[in-house]
Every structure is written in C-alpha cells, then in structure tokens.
Amino acid sequence: MPCWRGRQSGRRNCCEKHLPYHLAMKAIVLRRTGRPNVLKPTDVPEPRPGTGEVRVQLHYSGVNYAEILSRKGLYAWAPERPYVLGMEGSGVIDSVGAGVDRSRVGQEVMVGTQSGCYAEKVVIPEERAIPAVPSFAMEENAAFPVNYMTAWVALVELARLQEGERVLITAAAGGVGTAAVQLAAKLGCEVYGLAGSDEKLALVRSLGSRDALNYRASDCFARLSSSAGGFDVVLETVGGRVYREATKLLNPFGRLVVAGFAGLDLKKWNPLSWWWTWRDMPRAKLLEMAESSTGVMATHLGYLLDDPARLRAVFERLRAFVTEQGVRPVIGRVYDFERAGEAHAYVESRRSVGKVLLRH
Ligand SMILES: NC(=O)c1ccc[n+]([C@@H]2O[C@H](COP(=O)([O-])OP(=O)(O)OC[C@H]3O[C@@H](n4cnc5c(N)ncnc54)[C@H](OP(=O)(O)O)[C@@H]3O)[C@@H](O)[C@H]2O)c1
C-alpha cells in the first residue's frame, strides 16, 4: 500500500521520512499518552523481518482494553514509548526473514504479540504468526487470540473447569466475557453472566448462559445467591465490589480467577483515585480461603509469551475445541483504521460488546 501523503501530493516519496512511498506504511505510533484523539495514523518505514521473523500484512486489528490503559499511560506491560500500539490482528504473511520456511509467504494467520498491530504491517517472531482458523472469516481470526486464550487459560488451564460445574463470568458481554461464556457453556457447565445493561444481558443469555443479571443493581449479588446458590468457578475481570462479592459466592473447592480489573479508575492527576484504586484492587485473603477451602488465582497472557512452547500447546487445545464445537467470536463493531480513537472511546464508554476491530 503506497504512502497516503505521497499519493495525495502525487509525489513518489513519503514527505515525512523521504522514503520511496512503497517503503512507507500507515501506523498509529503512541508518542504521548492522553485522550483517544492522540491516536492518529502517521507514515513510518515498513518494518523488515529479521532472522526467525515474518511480516504480516494486516487486514484487521483487535482493540484491547490493555491498549486503552496503554494510551492512558497506565499499563505496566506496555513497551517504552514511542511504539506502535496493537496486540493482535489477522492477515497474510507477505515476507519472511532468514531461517523461516519461504512457503509461509501467502499464509493466512492470526497474530498475538505485545505491540505493533495498529499498522498496515507488523513484524513478529514466526511462532507468533499462528495459522488462521480456516472456518473463521478474517474478522473472526482477528477477534480470537487475546479474548479466547485469556478465557481458556483462566477457565481450563488454571481453574481446571469440569463438565457440570457452575460458573460465574463477570463483565460477561465484553470481549473476554463473551469468549468465557461460550467456552464454559460448550464445556457442559451451568453458566451465569453479570453485565451492565439489558442489551448486554440478552446477548449473554444468547451465548448459552443459564441466566444473566445486571450487577449495577444494588441487590444483584443477594438475588444471585438466593436464586443460583454457590459457584465452583468464577472468572473475574472487574475488581472492587464485584470481586469482593464474587469471592463470597464460591462453593467449597471453588476457584476464582482474576484476569483483569476494568472497574478500577486510576487517574494520575487525582490522588483520591489512587486510594480508590488501592482499595478496589483484588487481593487474596488466605485465612478466609482456608475457612472456605477456596482458591484465588490470576493470569496475564503477556507473560506467557516468553514460553512459546507452552502457549502453543494451549492454543492447539483451544483451536481444536472451538473448531469441534463451532464456537465463533462475537464481533461488536468494526471501525476503519483511521478511526482508532473513536474505537477506543466506544470501548471506554462501556457500550461495546464482544470484540471491537480496526479494518485496514
Ligand atoms: N489477563 C489477561 O491476559 C487479559 C487479557 C485480556 C483482557 N484482560 C482484561 O480483562 C478485562 C476485560 O477486557 P476486555 O477486552 O474483555 O474488555 P471489554 O470488552 O471492554 O470489557 C470490559 C467490560 O468491563 C465492564 N466494566 C465494569 N466496570 C467498568 C468500568 N468502570 N469501566 C469500564 N468497563 C467496566 C464493562 O462491562 P459492563 O458495562 O457490562 O459492566 C466493559 O464492557 C480488562 O480488565 C482487560 O484488561 C486481561
């Protein structure tokens, strides 16, 4: 894809880097933190794959909650700025570096990585370009890696979910939440979901949950405990009151896995919010856990990237399961790449469901 500045002016070179325009591409480089409008496409040199790397021409990129935190300067796992945002996407391998089988050129893949996917092209170690699920459309492949791996790792690898168990998913209409509801239902569990609006509750029910409740209602947890009783497994991604109440709902031998804290609202300029954040951060209380014979665990997919062999084995189990069970990702909305700021604002508004994508 030629550089848009070059195309607009009719010149052969990109005005920013003076590169021949076939060597430039559009990318969203996070140079400073701030509101969604800091996300502007600029021209950058096309990356070239080195030894053991491949380059993927992206068709879609996923928008992740972690990228919103990164944009605000609140994400500990983010690389040092400036860098190109974007942890996942789907597309086609268009070139490979030394040591990589040349027959991979032209392969349709999904990408899971730390950064670089808010761009036309991304260079990654070859093991992070995972063959696309053939039964998925390109959009679905982009919506798959982060949400489904997170839900699977939490429910299956950590909580060791068993058929027939009772499962509670918080933020059940979000990206990780919809994946978790689908997977737990297909694993033969009795699933309950919590979400923040009637539309979201309807979606969660349509994905195979026994019931869904609005946790913005003050009596939600009392109603849940009287109607549904206890839970064997909870996947928790909100924090604060939701985490505290959910721990009380665990049956003996119950397992709660923390995979996020979307409800924490840290504002660097507001010292009061530092206190709220500290108060609402989930904590494991060993004495209470001993009294109830329950367990609290946590996961962060990013740190598993350092263990590609383990990640690959988990991914293959997940891929086989979704293919066999006919699970398909929920895609809430697709934005053109240039509108990444609007996509972030939409996810932050809490109105989004499933995965929000950027189209290149
Ligand atoms: N551990 C990992 O490796 C991993 C990987 C991916 C994501 N995560 C984490 O998992 C969480 C969910 O990610 P996601 O991509 O599924 O995001 P998402 O689709 O945006 O879902 C997040 C949902 O959290 C709920 N929420 C509750 N309180 C909120 C608040 N104060 N502000 C914003 N949202 C609030 C909202 O649903 P309701 O309106 O229904 O409450 C929102 O839609 C995030 O914390 C993310 O960082 C962790």
The ligand as an SDF file (V2000), in Angstrom:
LIG
                    3D

 48 52  0  0  0  0  0  0  0  0999 V2000
   -5.1580  -11.3160   31.9350 N   0  0  0  0  0  0  0  0  0  0  0  0
   -5.0590  -11.1470   30.6350 C   0  0  0  0  0  0  0  0  0  0  0  0
   -4.1640  -11.6730   29.9740 O   0  0  0  0  0  0  0  0  0  0  0  0
   -6.0850  -10.3030   29.9540 C   0  0  0  0  0  0  0  0  0  0  0  0
   -6.2950  -10.3850   28.5720 C   0  0  0  0  0  0  0  0  0  0  0  0
   -7.3160   -9.6270   28.0030 C   0  0  0  0  0  0  0  0  0  0  0  0
   -8.0560   -8.7560   28.7870 C   0  0  0  0  0  0  0  0  0  0  0  0
   -7.7860   -8.6680   30.1180 N   0  0  0  0  0  0  0  0  0  0  0  0
   -8.5480   -7.7800   30.9910 C   0  0  0  0  0  0  0  0  0  0  0  0
   -9.8720   -8.2480   31.0360 O   0  0  0  0  0  0  0  0  0  0  0  0
  -10.7510   -7.1450   31.1880 C   0  0  0  0  0  0  0  0  0  0  0  0
  -11.7800   -7.1830   30.0910 C   0  0  0  0  0  0  0  0  0  0  0  0
  -11.1250   -6.9890   28.8520 O   0  0  0  0  0  0  0  0  0  0  0  0
  -11.9780   -6.9430   27.5020 P   0  0  0  0  0  0  0  0  0  0  0  0
  -11.0360   -6.8020   26.3710 O   0  0  0  0  0  0  0  0  0  0  0  0
  -12.9370   -8.0380   27.5230 O   0  0  0  0  0  0  0  0  0  0  0  0
  -12.6980   -5.5380   27.6580 O   0  0  0  0  0  0  0  0  0  0  0  0
  -14.1830   -5.0870   27.2740 P   0  0  0  0  0  0  0  0  0  0  0  0
  -14.7080   -5.8670   26.1570 O   0  0  0  0  0  0  0  0  0  0  0  0
  -14.1280   -3.6150   27.1400 O   0  0  0  0  0  0  0  0  0  0  0  0
  -14.9860   -5.4590   28.5610 O   0  0  0  0  0  0  0  0  0  0  0  0
  -14.7930   -4.7210   29.7330 C   0  0  0  0  0  0  0  0  0  0  0  0
  -16.1250   -4.5580   30.4170 C   0  0  0  0  0  0  0  0  0  0  0  0
  -15.8630   -4.3550   31.7990 O   0  0  0  0  0  0  0  0  0  0  0  0
  -17.0190   -3.8120   32.3440 C   0  0  0  0  0  0  0  0  0  0  0  0
  -16.7170   -2.7560   33.3120 N   0  0  0  0  0  0  0  0  0  0  0  0
  -17.0740   -2.7970   34.6080 C   0  0  0  0  0  0  0  0  0  0  0  0
  -16.7000   -1.6840   35.2210 N   0  0  0  0  0  0  0  0  0  0  0  0
  -16.1250   -0.8990   34.2930 C   0  0  0  0  0  0  0  0  0  0  0  0
  -15.5670    0.4030   34.3190 C   0  0  0  0  0  0  0  0  0  0  0  0
  -15.5240    1.1330   35.4390 N   0  0  0  0  0  0  0  0  0  0  0  0
  -15.0630    0.9180   33.1790 N   0  0  0  0  0  0  0  0  0  0  0  0
  -15.0820    0.1930   32.0500 C   0  0  0  0  0  0  0  0  0  0  0  0
  -15.6110   -1.0410   31.9640 N   0  0  0  0  0  0  0  0  0  0  0  0
  -16.1270   -1.5860   33.0690 C   0  0  0  0  0  0  0  0  0  0  0  0
  -17.8540   -3.2490   31.1850 C   0  0  0  0  0  0  0  0  0  0  0  0
  -18.9800   -4.1160   31.0050 O   0  0  0  0  0  0  0  0  0  0  0  0
  -20.3550   -3.8100   31.7930 P   0  0  0  0  0  0  0  0  0  0  0  0
  -20.8360   -2.4850   31.3340 O   0  0  0  0  0  0  0  0  0  0  0  0
  -21.2210   -4.9320   31.3770 O   0  0  0  0  0  0  0  0  0  0  0  0
  -20.0120   -3.8380   33.2410 O   0  0  0  0  0  0  0  0  0  0  0  0
  -16.9460   -3.3720   29.9910 C   0  0  0  0  0  0  0  0  0  0  0  0
  -17.6460   -3.5390   28.7940 O   0  0  0  0  0  0  0  0  0  0  0  0
   -9.8920   -5.8920   31.1970 C   0  0  0  0  0  0  0  0  0  0  0  0
   -9.6120   -5.5350   32.5250 O   0  0  0  0  0  0  0  0  0  0  0  0
   -8.6320   -6.3450   30.4970 C   0  0  0  0  0  0  0  0  0  0  0  0
   -7.5180   -5.5820   30.8760 O   0  0  0  0  0  0  0  0  0  0  0  0
   -6.8270   -9.4290   30.7010 C   0  0  0  0  0  0  0  0  0  0  0  0
  1  2  1  0
  2  3  2  0
  2  4  1  0
  4  5  1  0
  4 48  2  0
  5  6  2  0
  6  7  1  0
  7  8  2  0
  8  9  1  0
  8 48  1  0
  9 10  1  0
  9 46  1  0
 10 11  1  0
 11 12  1  0
 11 44  1  0
 12 13  1  0
 13 14  1  0
 14 15  2  0
 14 16  1  0
 14 17  1  0
 17 18  1  0
 18 19  2  0
 18 20  1  0
 18 21  1  0
 21 22  1  0
 22 23  1  0
 23 24  1  0
 23 42  1  0
 24 25  1  0
 25 26  1  0
 25 36  1  0
 26 27  1  0
 26 35  1  0
 27 28  2  0
 28 29  1  0
 29 30  1  0
 29 35  2  0
 30 31  1  0
 30 32  2  0
 32 33  1  0
 33 34  2  0
 34 35  1  0
 36 37  1  0
 36 42  1  0
 37 38  1  0
 38 39  2  0
 38 40  1  0
 38 41  1  0
 42 43  1  0
 44 45  1  0
 44 46  1  0
 46 47  1  0
M  CHG  2   8   1  16  -1
M  END
$$$$
